[in-house]
């Protein structure tokens, strides 16, 4: 497959008061591009029941160079930049006309859709996607986190039906939405780097407690004693 190219328009839900892309719009566009690329080789969301396997996202990492405006048409390029038996790195570039306005990468594991256990990625799957050895970040992303001690609770949020995805788990974009409730408007509007790490799925009516340390928000379930996710914005 190599590099997959798709187009996406900046729609109303993607923009803030200045008519420029908000932070969640980058995740929406990347999520859509990733699924379209998988759909093109028979492993998208609509293929889960047939294949009895799916991809589970472990993190997003995004660098924002410029924010497009309402109704701009974007070109998204995506490819598997690194494949290992237990995970795959997918990279992205977002262009406005010929200008690179953002780049990102993401980490995925291959999962049994029935048991939810992680599987080794079959050779034929890796060959189908192909690999383009072109990483958009020079440095490796450290996705190992634990909840620091003595943090002050900033927000308690009970998840709602509107947060859920097709798997009846809280959609990955909602992690950013929840964390954004406790961050300043200036930081959110001017952010140039976003990382969202997924540690454990969040389900309907889970009560998520948010803690903040510097530019990092921790999403934690007190009842289950689980760190669900980490959001870093700067």
N, C-alpha and C positions, 0 to 999 in steps of 0.2 A: 504493500500500500504506500509506504513512504509518507510524504507530506500530504495532509488532507486540507483542502481550502474550502471555506464556506463564507457566506455573507450574512450580516445581521444589521438591522436598522436600530438606531437609538429611539426607543419608544417612550411614551409618557411616564410609565412607571420607573424608567431608568434615570430620570433627571431630578435635580434639586431646584431650589428657587432661582438659581442663576442660569437654568436651562442646560447645565452641563451634567455629564454623567455622575451619578452618585456611586458610592463604593460598592453597593450590592449589585449594581448593573454589571460590573466587571465579572463578578462571580456568576451571574445569570448567563452572560454571554459565553464564558468559558465552559460552564456546565453544558450548555446547549451544543457547543462545538465538539466537546468530548463525546457526547452521546451520538451526535451525527456521524462522527468518525467511526464509532463502534457499530452503529447501525449499518454503515456502508459495507462492513465485513461480516454482518450477521450476528453481532454480539451486543446490540443495543438494548434499551429498556424493553422494547416490544418483543425481544427474543428470549427473555428470561424463562418463561414457562416452557418454551420449546427446548432450550439448552440445559435448563435446570442449573445454570450457573450465572453469576453476575460479577460485576466489578464493584468494589467498595473503596471509597476515597479515604485516604489517610491525611492528606493536607493539600492546601492551596498556598502558593507563594507568588505574589504579584508585585511588579514594579510598575508604577504609573508615571509616564513621562508627560502626558497631556490628556485632558478630558474633552472628549468629543461632545457635541451639542445635539439637541433634539433633532431628529429626522436625518442626522448624518448616517451614511451607509458605511459600515466597517467591513474590512476583510480580515478574517481570522485564519491563520495558518497553524496547524497542530500536527504533531508527530510523536511517536515513541522514541525518545532520545536515549533511553537506557532500559534494557530488559534484563531481569534476573529471574531465576526460577520462582522466587517467592514474592517479587513485586516488580512493578513497572513504573518508570518515570515518563510522564507525558508533558511535553513542552508546548508553548503557545507564543505566537506573536499577533498583536492586533494593530492593524493599519487603518489610517484615515487617508484615503487616496494612496499616495506612495510614502506617507510619513508613518514611521513606527511610533505608536502612542502608548503602548504597554507591552510587557512580556511577562510570562508566568511559567511556572512548572507545577506539577502535581504528582502525588504518589498514590498508586493503586495496588490493591491485592485482589486476587481471583478467588471467588468464594462459591461454595456449594449453596445454591439458593434455598435448599430445604433444611439442611443442618446448620447453615451459616458458618461452617468451618472453612478455614483458609486452605486452598489447594495450591499445589505446584502448578505454575503456568505451563500448559502443554507446549511442546515444541511447535506443533502445527499452528497453535494460536499465535505464538510469537512470530512465526514466519508469515502468517496472514497479515498481521499488522505491519511487519517490517520494522526496521530500526534505522533512524537517521542520527548519526553520531554528532549531533549539534546541540549542545546544552546552552541554554540562554543565561544561566548564572554560572559564574566561575567557581564559586564556593559551594560546598555541600550544605544542605539545610539540616540543622540539628533539630529533630522533631521529638526529642525526649524531654518531657517536662514532668514536674511534680508540683503539687500545691505548696507554696511556701507557708511557713508558720506565721501566726500573729497578724493575719490580714483582717481588715475591717469589711464586714458585709456591706455591699453597695446596693444590691437589688435582689429581690426574690420574685421569680417569675414562674407561673404555672403554664405549661405548654397547652396550646389550643389546637382544635382541628385544622385551623388555617395554616398551622406550621408543618403539617404532615406531608410526606411524599407518597409515591406509589407503593412503597414498602411499609407504609404506616409508621415510619420513623420520622422524627423531625428532620426536615430538609436541611442540607448543609448550609444553604444561604441563611437560614433562620439563626444559626449560631452567631453569624455576624450581626444580624438584626438585634438579637438580645444583648450582645456586648455593646452595641452602639448606644444603647439607652443610658449608659453610665459614662460615656466619653463626651468631651466637649465638642460643641458645634465647629469650632475653629479647627480642631484636630481632624475631625471627620471630613470637613470640606477641603482641607489642604493636604490630606494624606498622600504620600507618594509610595508607601510600602504597606502591604497588607499580607498577613499570614494567618491562616486558620488551620488549626490542627485538631483532628478528630480522634479522640481517645476511646469513646464508648458511645453507642447510639443513645439518643434521647427519645423517649416515647411519650404518648399522649398522657396529659395530666401529671407528668413529672414536675416536681418543683425544683427549679434550678436557682441556686444561689450564685451571685456574681461577686467576685472579689477583684480588686484592681491593684496592680503594682507597676508604677511608671507607665509604660506604653502597652502593658499586657493585662488582659482580662481573663480570669479563670472561671469557667462554668462548672459548677460542682453540685452534685446531688447529695445533700446531707443524709437523707433517709437511706439511700443505698451505699453511702460512703464511696462514691465514685467521682473521679475527675472526668467529666464528659468531653471537655474541649478547651482550647486555648486560642485567644484571638489577640494578635499583635498588630497595632496600627501606628505608623509614625510618618 
